[in-house]
Each structure stands twice: as C-alpha cells, then as structure tokens.
C-alpha cells in the first residue's frame, strides 16, 4: 500500500524523517519514494526507485535540507510497474505535483489522453496516467474543482481500487479520498490536521502502527495543515478523517473546504 503525506504552511518549513522510526513505514512500501516541494514558486521533485531505508537512499540528507510552504511525500508499493525513479511519486507537470495511493485502469485513461499529455508520461504506472488525465480535465474546464470532478467521474466507470491522491499547484493543496466498493475504506484512509501557532514547539509526530516519525525544527510559530494516509499520532486530538468521496481543499490562506465529488 502506498502512503501519502502532504503539508501546507503559512511560512516555509522543513520536515525531517527519522529513519530509525521510518523503517517500518518504508519496509512495507519498498518500491520507491519521493518528495516534492517548491523553490521560488518552481515545483521540484526528488525520487528514487528503492526503499527509503536503503543504504543508498538520499532521504536522510534531503529531508533535512528542504524548506517549503508546500511539501508532498510518498512511499510506493507497486502494482505492476517496476521499481524505478520514473515510476516513483510524486509526479510533476509545470507547477503541479501529484501522488497517488491505489490503482486505476491505465489503458482506459490512456485512450482518452491527448497526445500532448501522452508525450509527458515517462513511466509505466497507472498513477502517472491518472495524474495527466486529471491535469487534462483541469485545463479543459479551466476550473480545478470541476476538472477534478469530471476526471474522477470518468475513472470510476472502469476498474479501480483506490483513487486517493494529493495534488498541488504550489498555492493550494487538494486531497481526494475514494475507493471501490470492493476495497477496504480503512485501507484507503486519509486524514487532515490543522495546527495553530500555539500548538508548536518542537513539531514531532510518531505513528504507533508504522513507527514513522516526522519532525520539524522550524515549525515553532507557524500555522500548518497536514494530510496523511494515517492518523500520525493518537495523543493529539484534531485529526479529521476525510469523508469518502470528498475533495479536501486547503488554500494559500490555510482555509479548509470539503467538496463532495462522488
């Protein structure tokens, strides 16, 4: 099962992933990892087609160096495409970053993808085609929410398991939670948490299930919103389970809205 993590804040922040407690998380998702962020409003990604805990992994160094108002991270458990950098998430197009948890009908979406977007696809995953299918619809509708809604309504007419994703243009962060009736809603969970300046000191979250630790030294007076595949800490109240079929939206002012898509 791939896992998603997104953060959007009112000031640039860093996220440090402690490998000692991240091992369980990465071990169960060994087919690649990646981080997306923004520098001077330009989308950046770094990905590797190996476990995040591999000796050659650049995660320990990279996660300490990145500072951004928006960060998207992903660990991958593949559904067919080989472990490789090109098949790892997040994917990038112009200012857009995207990471996905689940599977969709790649061939079906490929048939409906325009040539200009087909040429952008670098790997063999269904997730990358799913990303460009959403981008194509956003551009055609000239409206992000309507574009996403139209794209998803087409996806669910064919075979799929989970449609969970994180999508950002560097200004707003969008998160969708949905899965097929035959899939587990618990398996395809997605949570959000808003933290106010008064909540911060040393920012540290530990997941008992995955032994994942997320730490930030710079989150002291900043306001931030986290979106993750799981509730990262049982001790802190405020985690909100995103409703199945809803698009969870956080804008650059950190205002939250939720739109029913399915």
Buried (B, 14 or more C-beta within 10 A) or exposed (E): BBBBBBBBBBBBBBBBBBBEBBBBBBBBBBBBBBBBBBEEEEBBBBBBBBBBBBEEBBBBEBBBEBBBBBBBBBBBBBBEBEBBBBBBBBBBBEEBBBBBBBBBBBEBBBEBBEEEBEEBBEBBBBBBBBBBBBBBBBBEBEEBBEBBBBBBEBBBEEEBBBBBBBBBBBBBBBBBBBBBEEBEEEBBBBBBBBBEEEBBEEBBBBBEEBBBBBBBEBBEEBBBBBBBBBBBBEEEEEBBEBEBBBBBBBEBEBEBEBBEBB
